[in-house]
Amino acid sequence: MRRHLSISSILIAFLFLRGTAHMDSAQADPSPSYDSSESDIVERIDISGNLSFSDDTILDGLAMKPPSGWLKKETTAFNPAILEADKQRILFFYKKRGYFSARIKETVITKNNPGKVSIHIVLDEGTQTRIESVAFQGLEKLGIDEQKLIISSFGLVMGDMFLHDNYLSGKNRIRKSLLAMGRAFATVDGQVTLSKNLTGAVIKIFIDPGPVTYFGDTIITTEKPDLKNAVLARITWKAGERFDPRKLDLTTARITRLGVFSSVRSSHHRLDQSELAEIRIQLAEGLKNELRAGIGAGIDRAHYEIRGRVAYLRRGFVFPLMKLRLEAMPAYMFLPNANDGEGIGGEATIGVEKEDFILPLLTSVVEISYAAQQYEAFSIHGLGLNASLARRLLEDKLTLSMGIRIRNQSIFDIHSAISEEESVALGLTSPYRLSYFEQLATYDSRQDPLKAESGLYLMLHLEEGTNLMGGSFDFVKATPEIRGYLAFGSRTVSAFRLKAGFTIAGSGVLPITQRYFSGGASSQRGFPQQRLSPYAMGSENAGVPIGGESLFETSLEIRQDVFKLSGNWIGLVAFLDGADVILKGNEIDILNLHWACGFGLRIKTLIGPIRFDLGFRLNRMSENDPVPQEKIAFHFSLGEAF
């Protein structure tokens, strides 16, 4: 005999328990008697019999908790009804992890100190529930290859531990597989039967694949002609084509990137049992005006900075698909090694961005900026102009852009370690007139750049200095880069990066703002920020980094998620970094790089991982190498290194 247990009902019951105490006498001990007062607080909660999970892991989901906190202890009042609900939460915790026969054998409540209660809960974890069989109904309506794909996509087989979340995920993967086959109206249901002793589970999956579906009419909820035309230009299917959910997702992403709508929802609907899927794109226009402000700080051994940011965005500026951006980033900077070690600077920018410029999907950007920046080797201020065009291709994985940048600035406070001859060689002349053409090509097959677990990122950045627009420097510079990611299971990722930079041709003067530097949180982590660089030493041996004409960097990481804390993954990283930068030419010896190894800590958040890295240099620490006395570097930043 078997009994049917609805796993969904367990979840519903648990949600109900958040507001109401409930007891299952078959799985929990009888309610212990205790004469409590409203002033009693929980002093201690002990759990025994929990062989597979720690006390803290179980206690984290309970309503009553022992005192916690550093500066000020937070306490919870003892309540018998909430205790009964917490015991059901413990049982739910075990059911969710495959222990359906878990039970609470005993609950002991003691009052050793006035007003303080200790609770001891004795568990019997039981035996993990294993899958005895998996059966599919409805597969006969599919081809042999499609049947194999559906079975493999479910992912659960006989002998696996039965976990409710894995069961739901398996059904969701089947739905996605059927959608990818063009079956937009497929349905997937399931039934789980547990054995009498709750140690075995029989799974039945019921599939109605429905007909192969084709795109029908597309309904768009905006009536504004310009916006409607922009949406139509981003639709990736034609009526009558076979239904493909990837095209629906790509269209939604393209419309979202317009930056005009606060929400974009795409859905498909069946009309009159036909094979056509009517597509509905529901749009909600965003606010016309947006104001943001923030403050941040950056610290390394050579540069301390406090920076503010105020940004204003106006949507629908002049044209519906045009945006006006105003941004100010004032900063206070302190550089211990600079001639004038502190000052106020920053940057202010006014820019206009236009979608569908001349042609659909072509984006144009024009920006005018004023910058006042202080570096170790020099200070600079003045005006800049940027203009660019960009277009996405190959299902938006490939992005091509081209533009021009012009700078008319003044350089001052040149470091005393830099001689007049070196100043000329580095282009440290005032006025500092720089103009160059720029092309950028990127190919990105990663699913999520903030949490890359698989795929490739390729980049090629070209710059051509010219005197056609008043520039003083002729150069051609190329910077290619490749990043790759490969997941091993659900919690381990390996990542690698190769980056090179070199001067292809020119007069021999690569201006100071375009030179290569390495070292820091996102390059060679054995060095502080930009400290892996050629140096100007000066007469008093007071060196200052001046950058080089060529660069080579490589990194390898192993990233491992270890445990969750307050819903966020805590991870560890081991890395190996190699890099070098040379003053002139392109003859980097890749067999004699500066190498560093190290480890890091990651705290995963909604805005990306908070990162702590500690790098140890392994070689090249002679007096002729950069900062030979600094053998260890610590880095704190937001986001992965690459």
Buried (B, 14 or more C-beta within 10 A) or exposed (E): EEEEBEBEEBBEBBEEBEEEBBBEEEBBBEBEEBEBEEEBBBBEBEBEBBEEBEBEBBBBBBEBBBEEEEEEEEBBBBBBEBBBBBBBBBBBBBBBBBBBBBBBEBBBBEBEEEEBBBBBBBBBBBBBBBBBEBEBEBBEBBEEEBBEBBBEBBBBEEEBBBBBEBBBBBBEBBBEBBBBBBBBBBEBEBBBBBBEEBBBBBBBBEBBBBBEBBBBEBEBEBEBEBBBBBBEBBBBBEEEEEBBBEBBEBBBBBBBBBBBBEEBEBEBEBEEEEBBBBBBBBBEBBEEEBEEEEEEEBEBBBBBBBBBBBBBBBBBBEEBBBBBBBBBBBBBBBBEBBBEBEBEBBBBBBBBBBBBBEEEBBBBBBBBBBBBBBBBBBBBBBEBBBBBBBBBEEBBBBBBBBBBBBBBBEBEBBBEBBBEEBBEBBBBBBEBBBBBBBBBBBBBBBEEEEBBBEBBBBBBBBBBBBEEBEBBBBBBBBBBBBBBBEBEEEBBBBBBBBBBBBBEEBEEBBBBBBBBBBBBBBBBBBBBBBBBBBBBBBEEEEBBBBBBBBBBBBBBBBBBBEEEEEEBBBBEBEBBBBBBBBBEEBEBEEEEBBBBBBBBBBBBEEEBBBBBBBBBBBEBBEEEBBBEEBBEBBBEBEBBBB
